[in-house]
Amino acid sequence: AWVADITACFADTAAWVANITACSADTTARVTDITACSEDTTAWVAETVYLLADAAFGSKKINLIPTNQKKAV
């Protein structure tokens, strides 16, 4: 009975290790997916900002210094 108990305990331990390993792999895959999603979102935001700026200002250069603030040459 003792040997059977020890054998069962080892089998349980092996199953536990397998579950932890699978969980770790799932977590790694989930982190990879979240990272890719975050990169996609960042790229989408950048593209959206660019498109909005392009729609608002077109190809005109944006003058950050008002004309009346420029120093006379």
PQR file of N, CA, C, O and H, with PARSE charges and radii, in Angstrom:
ATOM      1  N   ALA A   1       0.837  -1.204   0.000 -0.4000 1.5000
ATOM      2  CA  ALA A   1       0.000   0.000   0.000 -0.0000 2.0000
ATOM      3  C   ALA A   1       0.870   1.251   0.000  0.5500 1.7000
ATOM      4  O   ALA A   1       0.552   2.243  -0.656 -0.5500 1.4000
ATOM      5  N   TRP A   2       1.953   1.191   0.733 -0.4000 1.5000
ATOM      6  CA  TRP A   2       2.853   2.348   0.816 -0.0000 2.0000
ATOM      7  C   TRP A   2       3.453   2.662  -0.546  0.5500 1.7000
ATOM      8  O   TRP A   2       3.518   3.823  -0.950 -0.5500 1.4000
ATOM      9  H   TRP A   2       2.210   0.385   1.266  0.4000 1.0000
ATOM     10  N   VAL A   3       3.895   1.619  -1.255 -0.4000 1.5000
ATOM     11  CA  VAL A   3       4.474   1.804  -2.589 -0.0000 2.0000
ATOM     12  C   VAL A   3       3.419   2.358  -3.541  0.5500 1.7000
ATOM     13  O   VAL A   3       3.713   3.232  -4.357 -0.5500 1.4000
ATOM     14  H   VAL A   3       3.843   0.676  -0.926  0.4000 1.0000
ATOM     15  N   ALA A   4       2.203   1.856  -3.440 -0.4000 1.5000
ATOM     16  CA  ALA A   4       1.119   2.339  -4.289 -0.0000 2.0000
ATOM     17  C   ALA A   4       0.835   3.812  -3.999  0.5500 1.7000
ATOM     18  O   ALA A   4       0.600   4.594  -4.920 -0.5500 1.4000
ATOM     19  H   ALA A   4       1.964   1.146  -2.778  0.4000 1.0000
ATOM     20  N   ASP A   5       0.857   4.184  -2.735 -0.4000 1.5000
ATOM     21  CA  ASP A   5       0.630   5.578  -2.363 -0.0000 2.0000
ATOM     22  C   ASP A   5       1.732   6.484  -2.923  0.5500 1.7000
ATOM     23  O   ASP A   5       1.453   7.555  -3.463 -0.5500 1.4000
ATOM     24  H   ASP A   5       1.048   3.548  -1.987  0.4000 1.0000
ATOM     25  N   ILE A   6       2.970   6.047  -2.788 -0.4000 1.5000
ATOM     26  CA  ILE A   6       4.102   6.831  -3.288 -0.0000 2.0000
ATOM     27  C   ILE A   6       3.999   6.962  -4.812  0.5500 1.7000
ATOM     28  O   ILE A   6       4.218   8.041  -5.363 -0.5500 1.4000
ATOM     29  H   ILE A   6       3.196   5.178  -2.349  0.4000 1.0000
ATOM     30  N   THR A   7       3.664   5.860  -5.485 -0.4000 1.5000
ATOM     31  CA  THR A   7       3.526   5.880  -6.945 -0.0000 2.0000
ATOM     32  C   THR A   7       2.423   6.848  -7.366  0.5500 1.7000
ATOM     33  O   THR A   7       2.587   7.621  -8.310 -0.5500 1.4000
ATOM     34  H   THR A   7       3.486   4.984  -5.037  0.4000 1.0000
ATOM     35  N   ALA A   8       1.301   6.795  -6.655 -0.4000 1.5000
ATOM     36  CA  ALA A   8       0.190   7.705  -6.961 -0.0000 2.0000
ATOM     37  C   ALA A   8       0.594   9.149  -6.711  0.5500 1.7000
ATOM     38  O   ALA A   8       0.224  10.048  -7.467 -0.5500 1.4000
ATOM     39  H   ALA A   8       1.168   6.166  -5.889  0.4000 1.0000
ATOM     40  N   CYS A   9       1.352   9.362  -5.649 -0.4000 1.5000
ATOM     41  CA  CYS A   9       1.815  10.712  -5.333 -0.0000 2.0000
ATOM     42  C   CYS A   9       2.733  11.232  -6.444  0.5500 1.7000
ATOM     43  O   CYS A   9       2.619  12.389  -6.848 -0.5500 1.4000
ATOM     44  H   CYS A   9       1.652   8.632  -5.035  0.4000 1.0000
ATOM     45  N   PHE A  10       3.639  10.387  -6.936 -0.4000 1.5000
ATOM     46  CA  PHE A  10       4.510  10.791  -8.035 -0.0000 2.0000
ATOM     47  C   PHE A  10       3.702  11.096  -9.295  0.5500 1.7000
ATOM     48  O   PHE A  10       3.994  12.048 -10.020 -0.5500 1.4000
ATOM     49  H   PHE A  10       3.732   9.447  -6.608  0.4000 1.0000
ATOM     50  N   ALA A  11       2.683  10.273  -9.543 -0.4000 1.5000
ATOM     51  CA  ALA A  11       1.832  10.503 -10.712 -0.0000 2.0000
ATOM     52  C   ALA A  11       1.099  11.839 -10.567  0.5500 1.7000
ATOM     53  O   ALA A  11       0.998  12.599 -11.531 -0.5500 1.4000
ATOM     54  H   ALA A  11       2.446   9.500  -8.954  0.4000 1.0000
ATOM     55  N   ASP A  12       0.587  12.127  -9.368 -0.4000 1.5000
ATOM     56  CA  ASP A  12      -0.071  13.403  -9.114 -0.0000 2.0000
ATOM     57  C   ASP A  12       0.900  14.563  -9.314  0.5500 1.7000
ATOM     58  O   ASP A  12       0.553  15.588  -9.901 -0.5500 1.4000
ATOM     59  H   ASP A  12       0.669  11.510  -8.586  0.4000 1.0000
ATOM     60  N   THR A  13       2.120  14.381  -8.815 -0.4000 1.5000
ATOM     61  CA  THR A  13       3.135  15.427  -8.947 -0.0000 2.0000
ATOM     62  C   THR A  13       3.464  15.664 -10.421  0.5500 1.7000
ATOM     63  O   THR A  13       3.589  16.810 -10.853 -0.5500 1.4000
ATOM     64  H   THR A  13       2.401  13.548  -8.339  0.4000 1.0000
ATOM     65  N   ALA A  14       3.603  14.599 -11.182 -0.4000 1.5000
ATOM     66  CA  ALA A  14       3.895  14.726 -12.617 -0.0000 2.0000
ATOM     67  C   ALA A  14       2.752  15.443 -13.331  0.5500 1.7000
ATOM     68  O   ALA A  14       2.989  16.287 -14.195 -0.5500 1.4000
ATOM     69  H   ALA A  14       3.501  13.668 -10.831  0.4000 1.0000
ATOM     70  N   ALA A  15       1.515  15.108 -12.971 -0.4000 1.5000
ATOM     71  CA  ALA A  15       0.357  15.771 -13.573 -0.0000 2.0000
ATOM     72  C   ALA A  15       0.333  17.244 -13.185  0.5500 1.7000
ATOM     73  O   ALA A  15       0.004  18.098 -14.009 -0.5500 1.4000
ATOM     74  H   ALA A  15       1.322  14.422 -12.269  0.4000 1.0000
ATOM     75  N   TRP A  16       0.677  17.543 -11.948 -0.4000 1.5000
ATOM     76  CA  TRP A  16       0.715  18.930 -11.471 -0.0000 2.0000
ATOM     77  C   TRP A  16       1.758  19.724 -12.248  0.5500 1.7000
ATOM     78  O   TRP A  16       1.501  20.846 -12.686 -0.5500 1.4000
ATOM     79  H   TRP A  16       0.944  16.850 -11.279  0.4000 1.0000
ATOM     80  N   VAL A  17       2.950  19.122 -12.415 -0.4000 1.5000
ATOM     81  CA  VAL A  17       4.019  19.784 -13.177 -0.0000 2.0000
ATOM     82  C   VAL A  17       3.570  20.018 -14.621  0.5500 1.7000
ATOM     83  O   VAL A  17       3.822  21.078 -15.192 -0.5500 1.4000
ATOM     84  H   VAL A  17       3.158  18.211 -12.060  0.4000 1.0000
ATOM     85  N   ALA A  18       2.905  19.024 -15.202 -0.4000 1.5000
ATOM     86  CA  ALA A  18       2.412  19.176 -16.580 -0.0000 2.0000
ATOM     87  C   ALA A  18       1.395  20.316 -16.668  0.5500 1.7000
ATOM     88  O   ALA A  18       1.413  21.095 -17.621 -0.5500 1.4000
ATOM     89  H   ALA A  18       2.700  18.162 -14.738  0.4000 1.0000
ATOM     90  N   ASN A  19       0.514  20.411 -15.677 -0.4000 1.5000
ATOM     91  CA  ASN A  19      -0.474  21.487 -15.664 -0.0000 2.0000
ATOM     92  C   ASN A  19       0.187  22.855 -15.522  0.5500 1.7000
ATOM     93  O   ASN A  19      -0.184  23.804 -16.212 -0.5500 1.4000
ATOM     94  H   ASN A  19       0.499  19.778 -14.903  0.4000 1.0000
ATOM     95  N   ILE A  20       1.171  22.953 -14.622 -0.4000 1.5000
ATOM     96  CA  ILE A  20       1.893  24.216 -14.427 -0.0000 2.0000
ATOM     97  C   ILE A  20       2.614  24.608 -15.719  0.5500 1.7000
ATOM     98  O   ILE A  20       2.610  25.773 -16.116 -0.5500 1.4000
ATOM     99  H   ILE A  20       1.473  22.183 -14.061  0.4000 1.0000
ATOM    100  N   THR A  21       3.230  23.621 -16.365 -0.4000 1.5000
ATOM    101  CA  THR A  21       3.943  23.882 -17.618 -0.0000 2.0000
ATOM    102  C   THR A  21       2.986  24.384 -18.688  0.5500 1.7000
ATOM    103  O   THR A  21       3.286  25.345 -19.395 -0.5500 1.4000
ATOM    104  H   THR A  21       3.233  22.675 -16.042  0.4000 1.0000
ATOM    105  N   ALA A  22       1.825  23.728 -18.806 -0.4000 1.5000
ATOM    106  CA  ALA A  22       0.825  24.147 -19.785 -0.0000 2.0000
ATOM    107  C   ALA A  22       0.295  25.536 -19.453  0.5500 1.7000
ATOM    108  O   ALA A  22       0.088  26.356 -20.348 -0.5500 1.4000
ATOM    109  H   ALA A  22       1.581  22.947 -18.231  0.4000 1.0000
ATOM    110  N   CYS A  23       0.078  25.799 -18.173 -0.4000 1.5000
ATOM    111  CA  CYS A  23      -0.410  27.109 -17.741 -0.0000 2.0000
ATOM    112  C   CYS A  23       0.617  28.178 -18.078  0.5500 1.7000
ATOM    113  O   CYS A  23       0.263  29.263 -18.540 -0.5500 1.4000
ATOM    114  H   CYS A  23       0.246  25.134 -17.446  0.4000 1.0000
ATOM    115  N   SER A  24       1.877  27.877 -17.849 -0.4000 1.5000
ATOM    116  CA  SER A  24       2.955  28.814 -18.167 -0.0000 2.0000
ATOM    117  C   SER A  24       3.001  29.106 -19.661  0.5500 1.7000
ATOM    118  O   SER A  24       3.180  30.251 -20.075 -0.5500 1.4000
ATOM    119  H   SER A  24       2.165  26.996 -17.474  0.4000 1.0000
ATOM    120  N   ALA A  25       2.838  28.057 -20.469 -0.4000 1.5000
ATOM    121  CA  ALA A  25       2.824  28.244 -21.924 -0.0000 2.0000
ATOM    122  C   ALA A  25       1.628  29.098 -22.342  0.5500 1.7000
ATOM    123  O   ALA A  25       1.759  29.976 -23.194 -0.5500 1.4000
ATOM    124  H   ALA A  25       2.693  27.126 -20.133  0.4000 1.0000
ATOM    125  N   ASP A  26       0.457  28.840 -21.739 -0.4000 1.5000
ATOM    126  CA  ASP A  26      -0.732  29.645 -22.031 -0.0000 2.0000
ATOM    127  C   ASP A  26      -0.503  31.105 -21.649  0.5500 1.7000
ATOM    128  O   ASP A  26      -0.874  32.017 -22.387 -0.5500 1.4000
ATOM    129  H   ASP A  26       0.351  28.126 -21.047  0.4000 1.0000
ATOM    130  N   THR A  27       0.110  31.311 -20.489 -0.4000 1.5000
ATOM    131  CA  THR A  27       0.373  32.678 -20.027 -0.0000 2.0000
ATOM    132  C   THR A  27       1.324  33.386 -20.980  0.5500 1.7000
ATOM    133  O   THR A  27       1.118  34.549 -21.327 -0.5500 1.4000
ATOM    134  H   THR A  27       0.411  30.570 -19.889  0.4000 1.0000
ATOM    135  N   THR A  28       2.369  32.676 -21.401 -0.4000 1.5000
ATOM    136  CA  THR A  28       3.320  33.262 -22.356 -0.0000 2.0000
ATOM    137  C   THR A  28       2.614  33.636 -23.645  0.5500 1.7000
ATOM    138  O   THR A  28       2.842  34.719 -24.184 -0.5500 1.4000
ATOM    139  H   THR A  28       2.536  31.731 -21.119  0.4000 1.0000
ATOM    140  N   ALA A  29       1.763  32.758 -24.146 -0.4000 1.5000
ATOM    141  CA  ALA A  29       1.011  33.040 -25.373 -0.0000 2.0000
ATOM    142  C   ALA A  29       0.084  34.231 -25.169  0.5500 1.7000
ATOM    143  O   ALA A  29      -0.057  35.069 -26.060 -0.5500 1.4000
ATOM    144  H   ALA A  29       1.578  31.878 -23.708  0.4000 1.0000
ATOM    145  N   ARG A  30      -0.542  34.309 -24.013 -0.4000 1.5000
ATOM    146  CA  ARG A  30      -1.457  35.419 -23.712 -0.0000 2.0000
ATOM    147  C   ARG A  30      -0.685  36.739 -23.679  0.5500 1.7000
ATOM    148  O   ARG A  30      -1.141  37.741 -24.229 -0.5500 1.4000
ATOM    149  H   ARG A  30      -0.427  33.628 -23.290  0.4000 1.0000
ATOM    150  N   VAL A  31       0.484  36.739 -23.032 -0.4000 1.5000
ATOM    151  CA  VAL A  31       1.309  37.947 -22.980 -0.0000 2.0000
ATOM    152  C   VAL A  31       1.742  38.344 -24.389  0.5500 1.7000
ATOM    153  O   VAL A  31       1.744  39.527 -24.729 -0.5500 1.4000
ATOM    154  H   VAL A  31       0.855  35.925 -22.585  0.4000 1.0000
ATOM    155  N   THR A  32       2.107  37.364 -25.206 -0.4000 1.5000
ATOM    156  CA  THR A  32       2.484  37.646 -26.596 -0.0000 2.0000
ATOM    157  C   THR A  32       1.327  38.281 -27.348  0.5500 1.7000
ATOM    158  O   THR A  32       1.517  39.254 -28.078 -0.5500 1.4000
ATOM    159  H   THR A  32       2.106  36.403 -24.930  0.4000 1.0000
ATOM    160  N   ASP A  33       0.122  37.735 -27.173 -0.4000 1.5000
ATOM    161  CA  ASP A  33      -1.064  38.293 -27.835 -0.0000 2.0000
ATOM    162  C   ASP A  33      -1.336  39.714 -27.366  0.5500 1.7000
ATOM    163  O   ASP A  33      -1.625  40.593 -28.178 -0.5500 1.4000
ATOM    164  H   ASP A  33      -0.033  36.945 -26.580  0.4000 1.0000
ATOM    165  N   ILE A  34      -1.245  39.945 -26.057 -0.4000 1.5000
ATOM    166  CA  ILE A  34      -1.512  41.278 -25.513 -0.0000 2.0000
ATOM    167  C   ILE A  34      -0.478  42.269 -26.037  0.5500 1.7000
ATOM    168  O   ILE A  34      -0.813  43.403 -26.379 -0.5500 1.4000
ATOM    169  H   ILE A  34      -1.011  39.231 -25.397  0.4000 1.0000
ATOM    170  N   THR A  35       0.779  41.836 -26.097 -0.4000 1.5000
ATOM    171  CA  THR A  35       1.838  42.710 -26.613 -0.0000 2.0000
ATOM    172  C   THR A  35       1.566  43.072 -28.062  0.5500 1.7000
ATOM    173  O   THR A  35       1.676  44.238 -28.444 -0.5500 1.4000
ATOM    174  H   THR A  35       1.051  40.915 -25.818  0.4000 1.0000
ATOM    175  N   ALA A  36       1.212  42.084 -28.870 -0.4000 1.5000
ATOM    176  CA  ALA A  36       0.914  42.343 -30.285 -0.0000 2.0000
ATOM    177  C   ALA A  36      -0.295  43.258 -30.417  0.5500 1.7000
ATOM    178  O   ALA A  36      -0.306  44.152 -31.262 -0.5500 1.4000
ATOM    179  H   ALA A  36       1.123  41.137 -28.560  0.4000 1.0000
ATOM    180  N   CYS A  37      -1.311  43.042 -29.588 -0.4000 1.5000
ATOM    181  CA  CYS A  37      -2.503  43.876 -29.619 -0.0000 2.0000
ATOM    182  C   CYS A  37      -2.144  45.309 -29.239  0.5500 1.7000
ATOM    183  O   CYS A  37      -2.635  46.259 -29.850 -0.5500 1.4000
ATOM    184  H   CYS A  37      -1.302  42.315 -28.902  0.4000 1.0000
ATOM    185  N   SER A  38      -1.294  45.464 -28.237 -0.4000 1.5000
ATOM    186  CA  SER A  38      -0.863  46.787 -27.796 -0.0000 2.0000
ATOM    187  C   SER A  38      -0.096  47.497 -28.905  0.5500 1.7000
ATOM    188  O   SER A  38      -0.287  48.691 -29.133 -0.5500 1.4000
ATOM    189  H   SER A  38      -0.895  44.693 -27.741  0.4000 1.0000
ATOM    190  N   GLU A  39       0.775  46.757 -29.594 -0.4000 1.5000
ATOM    191  CA  GLU A  39       1.527  47.343 -30.708 -0.0000 2.0000
ATOM    192  C   GLU A  39       0.586  47.751 -31.835  0.5500 1.7000
ATOM    193  O   GLU A  39       0.748  48.817 -32.431 -0.5500 1.4000
ATOM    194  H   GLU A  39       0.930  45.787 -29.408  0.4000 1.0000
ATOM    195  N   ASP A  40      -0.393  46.905 -32.125 -0.4000 1.5000
ATOM    196  CA  ASP A  40      -1.385  47.238 -33.153 -0.0000 2.0000
ATOM    197  C   ASP A  40      -2.158  48.488 -32.762  0.5500 1.7000
ATOM    198  O   ASP A  40      -2.401  49.363 -33.594 -0.5500 1.4000
ATOM    199  H   ASP A  40      -0.525  46.039 -31.641  0.4000 1.0000
ATOM    200  N   THR A  41      -2.542  48.567 -31.495 -0.4000 1.5000
ATOM    201  CA  THR A  41      -3.312  49.716 -31.018 -0.0000 2.0000
ATOM    202  C   THR A  41      -2.479  50.988 -31.109  0.5500 1.7000
ATOM    203  O   THR A  41      -2.976  52.029 -31.539 -0.5500 1.4000
ATOM    204  H   THR A  41      -2.345  47.857 -30.819  0.4000 1.0000
ATOM    205  N   THR A  42      -1.217  50.906 -30.708 -0.4000 1.5000
ATOM    206  CA  THR A  42      -0.323  52.068 -30.789 -0.0000 2.0000
ATOM    207  C   THR A  42      -0.184  52.530 -32.228  0.5500 1.7000
ATOM    208  O   THR A  42      -0.251  53.727 -32.510 -0.5500 1.4000
ATOM    209  H   THR A  42      -0.814  50.060 -30.360  0.4000 1.0000
ATOM    210  N   ALA A  43       0.009  51.586 -33.140 -0.4000 1.5000
ATOM    211  CA  ALA A  43       0.135  51.931 -34.554 -0.0000 2.0000
ATOM    212  C   ALA A  43      -1.161  52.550 -35.077  0.5500 1.7000
ATOM    213  O   ALA A  43      -1.130  53.503 -35.856 -0.5500 1.4000
ATOM    214  H   ALA A  43       0.064  50.614 -32.911  0.4000 1.0000
ATOM    215  N   TRP A  44      -2.296  52.005 -34.646 -0.4000 1.5000
ATOM    216  CA  TRP A  44      -3.593  52.525 -35.076 -0.0000 2.0000
ATOM    217  C   TRP A  44      -3.785  53.954 -34.576  0.5500 1.7000
ATOM    218  O   TRP A  44      -4.243  54.817 -35.325 -0.5500 1.4000
ATOM    219  H   TRP A  44      -2.321  51.231 -34.013  0.4000 1.0000
ATOM    220  N   VAL A  45      -3.438  54.209 -33.312 -0.4000 1.5000
ATOM    221  CA  VAL A  45      -3.567  55.556 -32.747 -0.0000 2.0000
ATOM    222  C   VAL A  45      -2.674  56.521 -33.507  0.5500 1.7000
ATOM    223  O   VAL A  45      -3.102  57.620 -33.858 -0.5500 1.4000
ATOM    224  H   VAL A  45      -3.066  53.508 -32.704  0.4000 1.0000
ATOM    225  N   ALA A  46      -1.435  56.118 -33.762 -0.4000 1.5000
ATOM    226  CA  ALA A  46      -0.513  56.987 -34.492 -0.0000 2.0000
ATOM    227  C   ALA A  46      -1.051  57.297 -35.885  0.5500 1.7000
ATOM    228  O   ALA A  46      -1.005  58.443 -36.333 -0.5500 1.4000
ATOM    229  H   ALA A  46      -1.087  55.225 -33.476  0.4000 1.0000
ATOM    230  N   GLU A  47      -1.554  56.292 -36.558 -0.4000 1.5000
ATOM    231  CA  GLU A  47      -2.108  56.483 -37.897 -0.0000 2.0000
ATOM    232  C   GLU A  47      -3.339  57.387 -37.842  0.5500 1.7000
ATOM    233  O   GLU A  47      -3.511  58.252 -38.702 -0.5500 1.4000
ATOM    234  H   GLU A  47      -1.592  55.361 -36.194  0.4000 1.0000
ATOM    235  N   THR A  48      -4.187  57.195 -36.847 -0.4000 1.5000
ATOM    236  CA  THR A  48      -5.391  58.021 -36.699 -0.0000 2.0000
ATOM    237  C   THR A  48      -5.019  59.478 -36.451  0.5500 1.7000
ATOM    238  O   THR A  48      -5.592  60.384 -37.055 -0.5500 1.4000
ATOM    239  H   THR A  48      -4.047  56.493 -36.149  0.4000 1.0000
ATOM    240  N   VAL A  49      -4.055  59.696 -35.555 -0.4000 1.5000
ATOM    241  CA  VAL A  49      -3.600  61.066 -35.275 -0.0000 2.0000
ATOM    242  C   VAL A  49      -3.033  61.693 -36.550  0.5500 1.7000
ATOM    243  O   VAL A  49      -3.320  62.849 -36.859 -0.5500 1.4000
ATOM    244  H   VAL A  49      -3.590  58.959 -35.064  0.4000 1.0000
ATOM    245  N   TYR A  50      -2.234  60.930 -37.281 -0.4000 1.5000
ATOM    246  CA  TYR A  50      -1.667  61.436 -38.520 -0.0000 2.0000
ATOM    247  C   TYR A  50      -2.768  61.801 -39.515  0.5500 1.7000
ATOM    248  O   TYR A  50      -2.724  62.865 -40.133 -0.5500 1.4000
ATOM    249  H   TYR A  50      -2.002  59.990 -37.030  0.4000 1.0000
ATOM    250  N   LEU A  51      -3.749  60.921 -39.668 -0.4000 1.5000
ATOM    251  CA  LEU A  51      -4.838  61.176 -40.614 -0.0000 2.0000
ATOM    252  C   LEU A  51      -5.679  62.378 -40.195  0.5500 1.7000
ATOM    253  O   LEU A  51      -6.087  63.177 -41.038 -0.5500 1.4000
ATOM    254  H   LEU A  51      -3.785  60.057 -39.166  0.4000 1.0000
ATOM    255  N   LEU A  52      -5.940  62.509 -38.890 -0.4000 1.5000
ATOM    256  CA  LEU A  52      -6.699  63.662 -38.407 -0.0000 2.0000
ATOM    257  C   LEU A  52      -5.926  64.958 -38.645  0.5500 1.7000
ATOM    258  O   LEU A  52      -6.501  65.960 -39.069 -0.5500 1.4000
ATOM    259  H   LEU A  52      -5.609  61.860 -38.205  0.4000 1.0000
ATOM    260  N   ALA A  53      -4.632  64.933 -38.372 -0.4000 1.5000
ATOM    261  CA  ALA A  53      -3.807  66.120 -38.605 -0.0000 2.0000
ATOM    262  C   ALA A  53      -3.764  66.449 -40.087  0.5500 1.7000
ATOM    263  O   ALA A  53      -3.838  67.614 -40.477 -0.5500 1.4000
ATOM    264  H   ALA A  53      -4.165  64.119 -38.027  0.4000 1.0000
ATOM    265  N   ASP A  54      -3.646  65.424 -40.903 -0.4000 1.5000
ATOM    266  CA  ASP A  54      -3.606  65.631 -42.351 -0.0000 2.0000
ATOM    267  C   ASP A  54      -4.944  66.196 -42.835  0.5500 1.7000
ATOM    268  O   ASP A  54      -4.978  67.072 -43.699 -0.5500 1.4000
ATOM    269  H   ASP A  54      -3.586  64.477 -40.586  0.4000 1.0000
ATOM    270  N   ALA A  55      -6.034  65.696 -42.277 -0.4000 1.5000
ATOM    271  CA  ALA A  55      -7.359  66.193 -42.661 -0.0000 2.0000
ATOM    272  C   ALA A  55      -7.542  67.642 -42.210  0.5500 1.7000
ATOM    273  O   ALA A  55      -8.142  68.448 -42.922 -0.5500 1.4000
ATOM    274  H   ALA A  55      -6.007  64.984 -41.575  0.4000 1.0000
ATOM    275  N   ALA A  56      -7.023  67.967 -41.028 -0.4000 1.5000
ATOM    276  CA  ALA A  56      -7.195  69.310 -40.483 -0.0000 2.0000
ATOM    277  C   ALA A  56      -6.289  70.326 -41.165  0.5500 1.7000
ATOM    278  O   ALA A  56      -6.705  71.454 -41.431 -0.5500 1.4000
ATOM    279  H   ALA A  56      -6.536  67.313 -40.450  0.4000 1.0000
ATOM    280  N   PHE A  57      -5.057  69.930 -41.445 -0.4000 1.5000
ATOM    281  CA  PHE A  57      -4.076  70.895 -41.945 -0.0000 2.0000
ATOM    282  C   PHE A  57      -3.643  70.632 -43.376  0.5500 1.7000
ATOM    283  O   PHE A  57      -2.983  71.469 -43.992 -0.5500 1.4000
ATOM    284  H   PHE A  57      -4.719  69.014 -41.229  0.4000 1.0000
ATOM    285  N   GLY A  58      -4.010  69.478 -43.906 -0.4000 1.5000
ATOM    286  CA  GLY A  58      -3.593  69.153 -45.271 -0.0000 2.0000
ATOM    287  C   GLY A  58      -2.082  69.117 -45.359  0.5500 1.7000
ATOM    288  O   GLY A  58      -1.403  68.706 -44.418 -0.5500 1.4000
ATOM    289  H   GLY A  58      -4.546  68.798 -43.406  0.4000 1.0000
ATOM    290  N   SER A  59      -1.565  69.544 -46.482 -0.4000 1.5000
ATOM    291  CA  SER A  59      -0.119  69.524 -46.667 -0.0000 2.0000
ATOM    292  C   SER A  59       0.504  70.856 -46.252  0.5500 1.7000
ATOM    293  O   SER A  59       1.702  71.070 -46.440 -0.5500 1.4000
ATOM    294  H   SER A  59      -2.116  69.878 -47.246  0.4000 1.0000
ATOM    295  N   LYS A  60      -0.312  71.749 -45.687 -0.4000 1.5000
ATOM    296  CA  LYS A  60       0.219  73.037 -45.236 -0.0000 2.0000
ATOM    297  C   LYS A  60       1.171  72.816 -44.076  0.5500 1.7000
ATOM    298  O   LYS A  60       0.951  71.945 -43.234 -0.5500 1.4000
ATOM    299  H   LYS A  60      -1.285  71.575 -45.535  0.4000 1.0000
ATOM    300  N   LYS A  61       2.220  73.603 -44.040 -0.4000 1.5000
ATOM    301  CA  LYS A  61       3.119  73.536 -42.897 -0.0000 2.0000
ATOM    302  C   LYS A  61       2.447  74.244 -41.727  0.5500 1.7000
ATOM    303  O   LYS A  61       1.807  75.283 -41.891 -0.5500 1.4000
ATOM    304  H   LYS A  61       2.399  74.310 -44.724  0.4000 1.0000
ATOM    305  N   ILE A  62       2.605  73.669 -40.562 -0.4000 1.5000
ATOM    306  CA  ILE A  62       2.009  74.270 -39.370 -0.0000 2.0000
ATOM    307  C   ILE A  62       3.030  75.242 -38.783  0.5500 1.7000
ATOM    308  O   ILE A  62       4.138  74.851 -38.414 -0.5500 1.4000
ATOM    309  H   ILE A  62       3.124  72.825 -40.428  0.4000 1.0000
ATOM    310  N   ASN A  63       2.642  76.509 -38.703 -0.4000 1.5000
ATOM    311  CA  ASN A  63       3.522  77.532 -38.155 -0.0000 2.0000
ATOM    312  C   ASN A  63       3.257  77.636 -36.659  0.5500 1.7000
ATOM    313  O   ASN A  63       2.199  78.106 -36.240 -0.5500 1.4000
ATOM    314  H   ASN A  63       1.743  76.827 -39.003  0.4000 1.0000
ATOM    315  N   LEU A  64       4.216  77.196 -35.862 -0.4000 1.5000
ATOM    316  CA  LEU A  64       4.012  77.164 -34.423 -0.0000 2.0000
ATOM    317  C   LEU A  64       4.210  78.540 -33.781  0.5500 1.7000
ATOM    318  O   LEU A  64       3.740  78.776 -32.668 -0.5500 1.4000
ATOM    319  H   LEU A  64       5.075  76.814 -36.203  0.4000 1.0000
ATOM    320  N   ILE A  65       4.898  79.439 -34.469 -0.4000 1.5000
ATOM    321  CA  ILE A  65       5.125  80.779 -33.917 -0.0000 2.0000
ATOM    322  C   ILE A  65       4.208  81.756 -34.648  0.5500 1.7000
ATOM    323  O   ILE A  65       4.333  81.924 -35.861 -0.5500 1.4000
ATOM    324  H   ILE A  65       5.280  79.248 -35.373  0.4000 1.0000
ATOM    325  N   PRO A  66       3.296  82.396 -33.936 -0.5600 1.5000
ATOM    326  CA  PRO A  66       2.421  83.363 -34.597  0.2800 2.0000
ATOM    327  C   PRO A  66       3.226  84.451 -35.291  0.5500 1.7000
ATOM    328  O   PRO A  66       4.314  84.815 -34.846 -0.5500 1.4000
ATOM    329  N   THR A  67       2.684  84.959 -36.374 -0.4000 1.5000
ATOM    330  CA  THR A  67       3.401  85.952 -37.181 -0.0000 2.0000
ATOM    331  C   THR A  67       3.799  87.163 -36.361  0.5500 1.7000
ATOM    332  O   THR A  67       4.900  87.686 -36.535 -0.5500 1.4000
ATOM    333  H   THR A  67       1.800  84.663 -36.736  0.4000 1.0000
ATOM    334  N   ASN A  68       2.937  87.619 -35.478 -0.4000 1.5000
ATOM    335  CA  ASN A  68       3.243  88.822 -34.711 -0.0000 2.0000
ATOM    336  C   ASN A  68       4.288  88.581 -33.615  0.5500 1.7000
ATOM    337  O   ASN A  68       4.736  89.522 -32.960 -0.5500 1.4000
ATOM    338  H   ASN A  68       2.042  87.195 -35.337  0.4000 1.0000
ATOM    339  N   GLN A  69       4.672  87.310 -33.421 -0.4000 1.5000
ATOM    340  CA  GLN A  69       5.689  86.997 -32.412 -0.0000 2.0000
ATOM    341  C   GLN A  69       7.085  86.880 -33.028  0.5500 1.7000
ATOM    342  O   GLN A  69       8.081  86.811 -32.307 -0.5500 1.4000
ATOM    343  H   GLN A  69       4.307  86.546 -33.953  0.4000 1.0000
ATOM    344  N   LYS A  70       7.155  86.857 -34.361 -0.4000 1.5000
ATOM    345  CA  LYS A  70       8.450  86.672 -35.009 -0.0000 2.0000
ATOM    346  C   LYS A  70       9.285  87.947 -34.884  0.5500 1.7000
ATOM    347  O   LYS A  70       8.759  89.058 -34.944 -0.5500 1.4000
ATOM    348  H   LYS A  70       6.346  86.913 -34.946  0.4000 1.0000
ATOM    349  N   LYS A  71      10.564  87.771 -34.713 -0.4000 1.5000
ATOM    350  CA  LYS A  71      11.468  88.916 -34.615 -0.0000 2.0000
ATOM    351  C   LYS A  71      11.754  89.448 -36.008  0.5500 1.7000
ATOM    352  O   LYS A  71      11.888  88.681 -36.962 -0.5500 1.4000
ATOM    353  H   LYS A  71      10.992  86.868 -34.664  0.4000 1.0000
ATOM    354  N   ALA A  72      11.843  90.744 -36.116 -0.4000 1.5000
ATOM    355  CA  ALA A  72      12.177  91.353 -37.407 -0.0000 2.0000
ATOM    356  C   ALA A  72      13.641  91.084 -37.706  0.5500 1.7000
ATOM    357  O   ALA A  72      14.501  91.137 -36.827 -0.5500 1.4000
ATOM    358  H   ALA A  72      11.734  91.367 -35.341  0.4000 1.0000
ATOM    359  N   VAL A  73      13.894  90.798 -38.961 -0.4000 1.5000
ATOM    360  CA  VAL A  73      15.272  90.508 -39.362 -0.0000 2.0000
ATOM    361  C   VAL A  73      15.927  91.802 -39.789  0.5500 1.7000
ATOM    362  O   VAL A  73      17.097  91.805 -40.171 -0.5500 1.4000
ATOM    363  H   VAL A  73      13.196  90.755 -39.675  0.4000 1.0000
TER
END
